[in-house]
Amino acid sequence: MTYTKAVLTVIALLLSALVMRPIAVRADTEAPALYIEPGTSPIRNLNGGIAADGKIVINVSTGDVWGFPTHSAGSPYPIDSLAVDGKITAVRPVFLGKFDFSAIRRGH
């Protein structure tokens, strides 16, 4: 009788661990899905002119399109952000626009 209770308890614990596993996995999917376009593209400034070349990043869950200037033609990483007064500076993104993914319909 004690053996049966112990085996059933182990089975119950293992089943509860399997049930809780998908809950723990879903917590990791909260990060935005980003698509980083290969190569570099011209990034426009707020006045409509070209500021510099840079990387284009699209948040595929919201449709937001951001540009990260690299400040050098064809450079895949920000060259001017290296060290200023001994501190690394970060490149700030430029909002470029938004894709309306909700307007896409199947079969059209």
Secondary structure, DSSP 8 states (H G I E B T S, - for coil): -HHHHHHHHHHHHHHHHHHHHHHHHHHGGGS--EEE-SS-EEEE-TTSSEEEEEEEEEETTT-EEEEEE-SSTT-SS-GGGSEETTEE-----EEEEE--GGG--TT-
